[in-house]
Amino acid sequence: MKRFVVRFFVAFALAAGAFTAAAQACKDTAAYEPARKIIADLGRIETPNGVQASYKARINGIDQWVSVRGQDRDNPIILFVHGGPASPLTPTLWQFQRPLEEYFTMVTYDQRGAGKTFVANDEAKVADTVHIPNFVDDVIAMADDVRTRYGKRKLILMGHSWGTIIGMQAALKRPDLFHAYIGIGQVIDVRENERISFDYAMATAKRKGNAEAVREMEAIAPYPGNTPITRERIIAARKWAQYYGGLTAYRDESAYFHRAPLLSPEYTDAERCAVDAGNVFTLGRILPEFLAVDMSGVREFPIPVLMFMGRHDYTTPSEPTDAWLAQVKAPYKRGVWFEHASHMVPWEEPGKLLVSLVQYVRPLAVDAPGVTAK
């Protein structure tokens, strides 16, 4: 039975093994530099109409770091809102994004309290702004800034995990900015997610005869129940759900993700260390608001909405998302199941992600030359 340390406390955040990886990332990692140079060379965009940019944008009073990559700037733009909270995509893009860049211009940014953005700002000035409405307004302001910079009427908005909470709310608040909204590992009802995840872990542990896991989970049962959901209870619940493939399908850990920053050419050692520091900075402040999130009452969606669902996801379980999608009214809606994925869909099934985006989403982006509405 493997031991691992739960690093991220929030229910849909990424857990097993991250503390160890982050601690290593804070050390001198010069030995990895030759590999980073190879990755940077492979990722260099040389096409005549391509774009490869990394810059700070002043968004809602703070500097937020932006990455823009694409082989043809005439392609539709996807604004990809990362998870966590404070788990930036930037140092992992090299693992999965290059094929997407042939069909879309991909824009990601480190949110307030995350990664490069955490380093770029005074903690004391940001601390009181770590609230969900501010993150939602950041998505909207970022979308507006990107539209202006790259001459687009609208963008495609895509969120992963925590990013689906603020992404969905941004789409509801400013639907005029977006062709469509895509949720990957969508959060609908946090408390229901907690229940499903815990029940899955408990049932699996009992079936496999894991007395240690059953004992630890029984200590917090019923979960979530009527007892306050503390960080300690979340740790105990999430530990075993993720051990049994609820984060990455068929795996009891996700070291490939947690260690990805070590090879990222986009981050310095200080910025790699900031992934961990920013996560600690953010989680304690956002946890109460996160626990109250419930989007199940949204009955109408103003723009096309697609949900990409991992069949084995027990970090943000897919069942509530599937049920929500079935009843919501929208101009266009589609659910896509990723049969061999859990929570980490872009990493686990990158081929199907690409095909799904090209087949179902790109036709909705009528700004693109030669692209017609579905």
VOSE-25014 format. One record per residue (C-alpha): residue in three letters; chain; x, z, y. Coordinates in steps of 0.2 Angstrom, whole numbers, always signed. Layout:
@type ALA; mol A; u X; w Z; v Y
...
END
This chain:
@type MET; mol A; u +0; w +0; v +0
@type LYS; mol A; u +8; w -6; v +16
@type ARG; mol A; u +9; w +6; v +31
@type PHE; mol A; u +7; w -1; v +49
@type VAL; mol A; u +4; w +6; v +66
@type VAL; mol A; u -12; w +1; v +76
@type ARG; mol A; u -6; w -4; v +93
@type PHE; mol A; u -21; w -10; v +102
@type PHE; mol A; u -36; w +2; v +103
@type VAL; mol A; u -50; w -9; v +109
@type ALA; mol A; u -61; w -15; v +95
@type PHE; mol A; u -59; w -34; v +97
@type ALA; mol A; u -40; w -32; v +102
@type LEU; mol A; u -26; w -36; v +91
@type ALA; mol A; u -19; w -22; v +81
@type ALA; mol A; u -8; w -21; v +66
@type GLY; mol A; u +10; w -21; v +69
@type ALA; mol A; u +10; w -25; v +87
@type PHE; mol A; u +19; w -9; v +93
@type THR; mol A; u +34; w -12; v +82
@type ALA; mol A; u +35; w -30; v +88
@type ALA; mol A; u +33; w -26; v +106
@type ALA; mol A; u +46; w -12; v +105
@type GLN; mol A; u +59; w -25; v +98
@type ALA; mol A; u +54; w -37; v +112
@type CYS; mol A; u +59; w -24; v +124
@type LYS; mol A; u +77; w -25; v +118
@type ASP; mol A; u +91; w -37; v +121
@type THR; mol A; u +85; w -53; v +112
@type ALA; mol A; u +99; w -65; v +116
@type ALA; mol A; u +101; w -69; v +98
@type TYR; mol A; u +84; w -78; v +99
@type GLU; mol A; u +90; w -89; v +114
@type PRO; mol A; u +95; w -104; v +104
@type ALA; mol A; u +79; w -105; v +95
@type ARG; mol A; u +70; w -104; v +111
@type LYS; mol A; u +79; w -119; v +118
@type ILE; mol A; u +74; w -129; v +103
@type ILE; mol A; u +56; w -124; v +106
@type ALA; mol A; u +57; w -128; v +124
@type ASP; mol A; u +64; w -145; v +121
@type LEU; mol A; u +51; w -149; v +108
@type GLY; mol A; u +37; w -144; v +121
@type ARG; mol A; u +44; w -153; v +136
@type ILE; mol A; u +31; w -165; v +143
@type GLU; mol A; u +39; w -182; v +148
@type THR; mol A; u +24; w -193; v +148
@type PRO; mol A; u +22; w -203; v +165
@type ASN; mol A; u +5; w -195; v +169
@type GLY; mol A; u +9; w -178; v +161
@type VAL; mol A; u +9; w -161; v +169
@type GLN; mol A; u +19; w -146; v +164
@type ALA; mol A; u +19; w -132; v +177
@type SER; mol A; u +21; w -113; v +178
@type TYR; mol A; u +17; w -105; v +194
@type LYS; mol A; u +9; w -90; v +203
@type ALA; mol A; u -8; w -92; v +211
@type ARG; mol A; u -15; w -79; v +223
@type ILE; mol A; u -32; w -75; v +215
@type ASN; mol A; u -43; w -61; v +222
@type GLY; mol A; u -29; w -52; v +231
@type ILE; mol A; u -16; w -52; v +217
@type ASP; mol A; u -3; w -65; v +210
@type GLN; mol A; u -8; w -71; v +194
@type TRP; mol A; u +3; w -82; v +183
@type VAL; mol A; u -3; w -99; v +177
@type SER; mol A; u +3; w -111; v +164
@type VAL; mol A; u -3; w -129; v +165
@type ARG; mol A; u +1; w -142; v +151
@type GLY; mol A; u -5; w -159; v +146
@type GLN; mol A; u +1; w -176; v +141
@type ASP; mol A; u -11; w -185; v +153
@type ARG; mol A; u -18; w -177; v +169
@type ASP; mol A; u -33; w -188; v +168
@type ASN; mol A; u -39; w -179; v +153
@type PRO; mol A; u -52; w -165; v +154
@type ILE; mol A; u -46; w -148; v +158
@type ILE; mol A; u -49; w -133; v +147
@type LEU; mol A; u -47; w -116; v +156
@type PHE; mol A; u -43; w -105; v +141
@type VAL; mol A; u -46; w -86; v +145
@type HIS; mol A; u -35; w -75; v +134
@type GLY; mol A; u -40; w -59; v +124
@type GLY; mol A; u -34; w -42; v +123
@type PRO; mol A; u -38; w -35; v +135
@type ALA; mol A; u -20; w -39; v +142
@type SER; mol A; u -15; w -49; v +127
@type PRO; mol A; u -8; w -65; v +136
@type LEU; mol A; u -8; w -82; v +127
@type THR; mol A; u +7; w -88; v +137
@type PRO; mol A; u +21; w -82; v +125
@type THR; mol A; u +11; w -89; v +110
@type LEU; mol A; u +6; w -106; v +116
@type TRP; mol A; u +21; w -114; v +107
@type GLN; mol A; u +13; w -109; v +90
@type PHE; mol A; u -3; w -120; v +91
@type GLN; mol A; u -6; w -128; v +108
@type ARG; mol A; u +4; w -145; v +108
@type PRO; mol A; u -9; w -155; v +99
@type LEU; mol A; u -23; w -150; v +111
@type GLU; mol A; u -12; w -156; v +125
@type GLU; mol A; u -14; w -174; v +119
@type TYR; mol A; u -33; w -174; v +123
@type PHE; mol A; u -35; w -160; v +136
@type THR; mol A; u -25; w -152; v +150
@type MET; mol A; u -23; w -134; v +145
@type VAL; mol A; u -23; w -121; v +158
@type THR; mol A; u -20; w -103; v +153
@type TYR; mol A; u -16; w -88; v +164
@type ASP; mol A; u -10; w -70; v +162
@type GLN; mol A; u -25; w -59; v +168
@type ARG; mol A; u -23; w -44; v +180
@type GLY; mol A; u -13; w -31; v +170
@type ALA; mol A; u -6; w -43; v +158
@type GLY; mol A; u +11; w -51; v +154
@type LYS; mol A; u +19; w -60; v +169
@type THR; mol A; u +5; w -55; v +181
@type PHE; mol A; u +8; w -36; v +176
@type VAL; mol A; u +26; w -38; v +181
@type ALA; mol A; u +22; w -48; v +197
@type ASN; mol A; u +11; w -35; v +205
@type ASP; mol A; u +12; w -16; v +211
@type GLU; mol A; u +3; w -6; v +197
@type ALA; mol A; u -4; w +6; v +209
@type LYS; mol A; u -12; w -7; v +219
@type VAL; mol A; u -20; w -15; v +204
@type ALA; mol A; u -25; w +1; v +194
@type ASP; mol A; u -42; w +3; v +203
@type THR; mol A; u -46; w -15; v +201
@type VAL; mol A; u -46; w -15; v +182
@type HIS; mol A; u -65; w -17; v +180
@type ILE; mol A; u -75; w -31; v +171
@type PRO; mol A; u -83; w -38; v +186
@type ASN; mol A; u -66; w -41; v +194
@type PHE; mol A; u -60; w -50; v +179
@type VAL; mol A; u -76; w -61; v +179
@type ASP; mol A; u -72; w -65; v +197
@type ASP; mol A; u -54; w -69; v +193
@type VAL; mol A; u -61; w -82; v +180
@type ILE; mol A; u -72; w -90; v +193
@type ALA; mol A; u -58; w -90; v +207
@type MET; mol A; u -45; w -97; v +195
@type ALA; mol A; u -57; w -111; v +190
@type ASP; mol A; u -60; w -115; v +208
@type ASP; mol A; u -41; w -115; v +211
@type VAL; mol A; u -38; w -127; v +196
@type ARG; mol A; u -52; w -139; v +201
@type THR; mol A; u -44; w -141; v +219
@type ARG; mol A; u -26; w -142; v +213
@type TYR; mol A; u -30; w -156; v +200
@type GLY; mol A; u -44; w -165; v +207
@type LYS; mol A; u -58; w -161; v +195
@type ARG; mol A; u -76; w -159; v +198
@type LYS; mol A; u -79; w -147; v +183
@type LEU; mol A; u -68; w -138; v +170
@type ILE; mol A; u -72; w -134; v +151
@type LEU; mol A; u -71; w -115; v +150
@type MET; mol A; u -65; w -107; v +133
@type GLY; mol A; u -63; w -89; v +129
@type HIS; mol A; u -55; w -79; v +115
@type SER; mol A; u -60; w -62; v +110
@type TRP; mol A; u -60; w -51; v +125
@type GLY; mol A; u -59; w -67; v +135
@type THR; mol A; u -77; w -71; v +129
@type ILE; mol A; u -84; w -56; v +138
@type ILE; mol A; u -77; w -61; v +155
@type GLY; mol A; u -79; w -80; v +151
@type MET; mol A; u -97; w -80; v +146
@type GLN; mol A; u -101; w -69; v +162
@type ALA; mol A; u -92; w -81; v +173
@type ALA; mol A; u -101; w -96; v +165
@type LEU; mol A; u -118; w -87; v +168
@type LYS; mol A; u -113; w -83; v +186
@type ARG; mol A; u -106; w -100; v +191
@type PRO; mol A; u -112; w -113; v +179
@type ASP; mol A; u -109; w -126; v +192
@type LEU; mol A; u -90; w -125; v +189
@type PHE; mol A; u -91; w -129; v +171
@type HIS; mol A; u -95; w -144; v +159
@type ALA; mol A; u -97; w -132; v +144
@type TYR; mol A; u -93; w -115; v +138
@type ILE; mol A; u -84; w -111; v +121
@type GLY; mol A; u -83; w -94; v +113
@type ILE; mol A; u -70; w -91; v +100
@type GLY; mol A; u -72; w -74; v +92
@type GLN; mol A; u -86; w -71; v +104
@type VAL; mol A; u -91; w -53; v +108
@type ILE; mol A; u -110; w -51; v +109
@type ASP; mol A; u -114; w -33; v +106
@type VAL; mol A; u -99; w -21; v +105
@type ARG; mol A; u -108; w -7; v +96
@type GLU; mol A; u -115; w -19; v +83
@type ASN; mol A; u -98; w -27; v +80
@type GLU; mol A; u -91; w -9; v +77
@type ARG; mol A; u -104; w -5; v +64
@type ILE; mol A; u -102; w -22; v +55
@type SER; mol A; u -83; w -21; v +55
@type PHE; mol A; u -83; w -3; v +49
@type ASP; mol A; u -96; w -6; v +35
@type TYR; mol A; u -85; w -21; v +29
@type ALA; mol A; u -69; w -10; v +28
@type MET; mol A; u -78; w +4; v +19
@type ALA; mol A; u -86; w -7; v +7
@type THR; mol A; u -70; w -17; v +3
@type ALA; mol A; u -60; w -1; v +2
@type LYS; mol A; u -72; w +6; v -11
@type ARG; mol A; u -73; w -10; v -21
@type LYS; mol A; u -54; w -10; v -22
@type GLY; mol A; u -52; w +8; v -26
@type ASN; mol A; u -42; w +13; v -10
@type ALA; mol A; u -45; w +31; v -9
@type GLU; mol A; u -34; w +33; v +6
@type ALA; mol A; u -44; w +21; v +16
@type VAL; mol A; u -60; w +28; v +11
@type ARG; mol A; u -55; w +46; v +15
@type GLU; mol A; u -49; w +41; v +33
@type MET; mol A; u -65; w +31; v +36
@type GLU; mol A; u -76; w +45; v +29
@type ALA; mol A; u -68; w +57; v +42
@type ILE; mol A; u -76; w +47; v +56
@type ALA; mol A; u -93; w +42; v +47
@type PRO; mol A; u -106; w +37; v +52
@type TYR; mol A; u -97; w +25; v +63
@type PRO; mol A; u -101; w +22; v +77
@type GLY; mol A; u -116; w +33; v +75
@type ASN; mol A; u -121; w +44; v +90
@type THR; mol A; u -103; w +52; v +92
@type PRO; mol A; u -93; w +45; v +107
@type ILE; mol A; u -82; w +30; v +102
@type THR; mol A; u -65; w +37; v +106
@type ARG; mol A; u -48; w +28; v +105
@type GLU; mol A; u -44; w +38; v +90
@type ARG; mol A; u -61; w +33; v +81
@type ILE; mol A; u -58; w +15; v +85
@type ILE; mol A; u -40; w +16; v +78
@type ALA; mol A; u -47; w +23; v +61
@type ALA; mol A; u -60; w +10; v +60
@type ARG; mol A; u -50; w -5; v +65
@type LYS; mol A; u -35; w -1; v +54
@type TRP; mol A; u -44; w -5; v +38
@type ALA; mol A; u -55; w -19; v +43
@type GLN; mol A; u -39; w -28; v +49
@type TYR; mol A; u -29; w -23; v +34
@type TYR; mol A; u -43; w -32; v +23
@type GLY; mol A; u -41; w -48; v +32
@type GLY; mol A; u -53; w -45; v +47
@type LEU; mol A; u -39; w -51; v +60
@type THR; mol A; u -31; w -65; v +50
@type ALA; mol A; u -40; w -71; v +34
@type TYR; mol A; u -32; w -67; v +18
@type ARG; mol A; u -18; w -57; v +26
@type ASP; mol A; u -16; w -38; v +29
@type GLU; mol A; u -5; w -40; v +44
@type SER; mol A; u -2; w -53; v +58
@type ALA; mol A; u +16; w -52; v +62
@type TYR; mol A; u +17; w -71; v +66
@type PHE; mol A; u +6; w -67; v +82
@type HIS; mol A; u +14; w -51; v +87
@type ARG; mol A; u +32; w -57; v +85
@type ALA; mol A; u +28; w -74; v +94
@type PRO; mol A; u +35; w -68; v +111
@type LEU; mol A; u +52; w -66; v +104
@type LEU; mol A; u +54; w -85; v +102
@type SER; mol A; u +44; w -90; v +118
@type PRO; mol A; u +54; w -99; v +131
@type GLU; mol A; u +41; w -94; v +144
@type TYR; mol A; u +45; w -76; v +145
@type THR; mol A; u +61; w -66; v +149
@type ASP; mol A; u +64; w -49; v +140
@type ALA; mol A; u +57; w -39; v +154
@type GLU; mol A; u +41; w -50; v +153
@type ARG; mol A; u +40; w -48; v +134
@type CYS; mol A; u +41; w -29; v +136
@type ALA; mol A; u +27; w -30; v +149
@type VAL; mol A; u +15; w -36; v +136
@type ASP; mol A; u +15; w -19; v +128
@type ALA; mol A; u +16; w -10; v +145
@type GLY; mol A; u +2; w -20; v +152
@type ASN; mol A; u -9; w -17; v +137
@type VAL; mol A; u -7; w +2; v +139
@type PHE; mol A; u -10; w +1; v +157
@type THR; mol A; u -26; w -9; v +155
@type LEU; mol A; u -35; w -1; v +139
@type GLY; mol A; u -38; w +16; v +145
@type ARG; mol A; u -46; w +10; v +161
@type ILE; mol A; u -57; w -4; v +154
@type LEU; mol A; u -63; w +5; v +138
@type PRO; mol A; u -79; w +13; v +144
@type GLU; mol A; u -85; w -3; v +152
@type PHE; mol A; u -80; w -13; v +136
@type LEU; mol A; u -90; w -1; v +125
@type ALA; mol A; u -106; w -4; v +135
@type VAL; mol A; u -105; w -23; v +133
@type ASP; mol A; u -121; w -31; v +126
@type MET; mol A; u -125; w -49; v +129
@type SER; mol A; u -139; w -50; v +116
@type GLY; mol A; u -152; w -50; v +130
@type VAL; mol A; u -146; w -67; v +136
@type ARG; mol A; u -160; w -79; v +131
@type GLU; mol A; u -155; w -94; v +141
@type PHE; mol A; u -138; w -102; v +145
@type PRO; mol A; u -137; w -114; v +159
@type ILE; mol A; u -124; w -126; v +152
@type PRO; mol A; u -119; w -132; v +135
@type VAL; mol A; u -113; w -118; v +124
@type LEU; mol A; u -102; w -119; v +108
@type MET; mol A; u -97; w -105; v +97
@type PHE; mol A; u -82; w -107; v +85
@type MET; mol A; u -84; w -93; v +72
@type GLY; mol A; u -71; w -87; v +59
@type ARG; mol A; u -80; w -84; v +43
@type HIS; mol A; u -69; w -69; v +39
@type ASP; mol A; u -69; w -62; v +56
@type TYR; mol A; u -71; w -43; v +56
@type THR; mol A; u -63; w -40; v +73
@type THR; mol A; u -77; w -48; v +82
@type PRO; mol A; u -89; w -51; v +68
@type SER; mol A; u -97; w -68; v +68
@type GLU; mol A; u -114; w -63; v +62
@type PRO; mol A; u -121; w -57; v +79
@type THR; mol A; u -114; w -73; v +87
@type ASP; mol A; u -123; w -84; v +75
@type ALA; mol A; u -139; w -75; v +77
@type TRP; mol A; u -138; w -76; v +96
@type LEU; mol A; u -134; w -94; v +96
@type ALA; mol A; u -149; w -97; v +85
@type GLN; mol A; u -161; w -90; v +98
@type VAL; mol A; u -153; w -95; v +114
@type LYS; mol A; u -160; w -109; v +124
@type ALA; mol A; u -147; w -121; v +132
@type PRO; mol A; u -145; w -139; v +137
@type TYR; mol A; u -134; w -141; v +121
@type LYS; mol A; u -128; w -129; v +108
@type ARG; mol A; u -118; w -129; v +93
@type GLY; mol A; u -110; w -117; v +81
@type VAL; mol A; u -94; w -122; v +71
@type TRP; mol A; u -89; w -111; v +56
@type PHE; mol A; u -70; w -110; v +52
@type GLU; mol A; u -71; w -106; v +33
@type HIS; mol A; u -53; w -101; v +31
@type ALA; mol A; u -51; w -91; v +47
@type SER; mol A; u -54; w -74; v +53
@type HIS; mol A; u -52; w -69; v +71
@type MET; mol A; u -36; w -79; v +75
@type VAL; mol A; u -45; w -96; v +74
@type PRO; mol A; u -33; w -106; v +85
@type TRP; mol A; u -18; w -100; v +74
@type GLU; mol A; u -27; w -101; v +57
@type GLU; mol A; u -35; w -117; v +58
@type PRO; mol A; u -27; w -127; v +72
@type GLY; mol A; u -32; w -144; v +65
@type LYS; mol A; u -50; w -140; v +64
@type LEU; mol A; u -50; w -133; v +82
@type LEU; mol A; u -43; w -149; v +88
@type VAL; mol A; u -55; w -160; v +79
@type SER; mol A; u -70; w -149; v +85
@type LEU; mol A; u -64; w -150; v +103
@type VAL; mol A; u -62; w -168; v +103
@type GLN; mol A; u -78; w -172; v +93
@type TYR; mol A; u -90; w -159; v +101
@type VAL; mol A; u -83; w -154; v +118
@type ARG; mol A; u -73; w -169; v +125
@type PRO; mol A; u -89; w -180; v +127
@type LEU; mol A; u -97; w -166; v +137
@type ALA; mol A; u -83; w -168; v +151
@type VAL; mol A; u -90; w -183; v +160
@type ASP; mol A; u -76; w -182; v +173
@type ALA; mol A; u -64; w -190; v +161
@type PRO; mol A; u -61; w -209; v +162
@type GLY; mol A; u -71; w -217; v +148
@type VAL; mol A; u -80; w -202; v +142
@type THR; mol A; u -99; w -202; v +142
@type ALA; mol A; u -111; w -187; v +141
@type LYS; mol A; u -117; w -183; v +124
END
